[in-house]
Amino acid sequence: MLGGLARRATLLKNLQNQGGPCIAVDSGDLFFDITIDQADVKKALTKARLIAQAYKRMGIVAVNVGDRDLSQGVDFLKQEAAQGLPLISANLVDAAQRKPIFPPSVIREVSGVRIAFVGLLRSPLPPASEKSLEGKAVVEEPMEAVQKVMSGLKGKADLIILLSDLGWDQDIGIAKAVAGIQFILGGHEGRATTGPFQQGETFIVQSYQKGMYAGLLALPLEKTGSLFQDEGRITRIQEALNELDRRRRDLQGAKERNPHLDIRPAIKGIKQQKDKLQKELKEAQKTVAQGNRFRWTLEPISSSLVEDAEVRSLIEATGIKKD
Amino acid sequence: MKRADLLSGIKIMAKGTIPIVILLLGILFPLGYQGMAASVTLTIVHTSSVNGYLFACPS
């Protein structure tokens, strides 16, 4: 069993107590499940308010609006923002005035480095979320919205991190088309990305779903002007090479047991893959040594984390005992 | 010159020279600043698609 709001709060506290700067962000679809029965709406809203309260206590820096966060209407989100939840969205705009309902971005300065978090949600919305907006808000085209925000951030931020609920394919599209975004911390599908995907100079990750994992991005702040390099890439290539060696040994073992087995095509395929990976390894060893190295890990929210007492009591006060 | 006087003179010179050498090293090799800058690593804790879940789920 993985996950739990109270354990997540403990993980954050543990990291903050280690002494280095540590901040929390969410890329959307935080509050509501994919489908909510009419009979469960009250419970869903209680849970959503509780999550907002806990995240505020945890000192969250930015929460991007995801399409599922709109499933109970935009007024719920406005209420939470008014009570101090730092919601952001560059492309959720007021239907009448065409102005962003929440700030498009938030800038946080850490050790003299200005880090901008920009929020984006997908368009078009699923029909249920569209209906729940009741014509009060519309979602603008994400590409245009992010380009507008990026030009506004020129000279104001040293690092730009996109909190995206667009989904994997659209995140890649944004990384291809828009220069200057160092990281896309994505979501929507809830993929588990153990290694970042690199598109140009942008690295894309997701942190799975249902709060079962937290993604930890360790960013050195001394050379923010130089390109970032993924410190874990060499390890992952080496692991892939070890796996190919294991498969080759298995095939050879099978051949010894059954001499009529033709393993030559499979061995040839493994050799081709190994050659490709060895080239990648050499290139990675060269580039990682030159760059500004960061580290990405997916941390399981496991039972070894003691539940935070404060968040635990907030949950108990609602009387909710299971999801 | 007596041996004691000679040693005393060396000691006085050394007392004046050591701070100057330290000062020069500090100017030429500002290790303190670089060391501090290199040690700052920000950890960003990221969650996505929590979907309203409060409790642990089967993995």
Interface residues (C-beta under 8 A of the other chain):
Chain A: M1 L2 G3 G4 L5 R7 R8 L11 L12 L15 G20 P21 C22 I23 A24 V25 D26 S27 G28 D29 L30 F31 F32 D33 I34 A44 K47 A48 L50 I51 G66 R68 V110 S111 V113 I115 I161 D165 L185 G186 G187 H188 E189 G190 V205 Q206 S207 Y208 Q209 K210 G211 M212 A214 G215 L216 L217 A218 L219 P220 L221 E222 P300 I301 S303 I315 I320 K322 D323
Chain B: A37 A38 V40 T41 L42 T43 I44 V45 H46 T47 S48 S49 V50 N51 G52 Y53 L54 F55 A56 C57 P58 S59
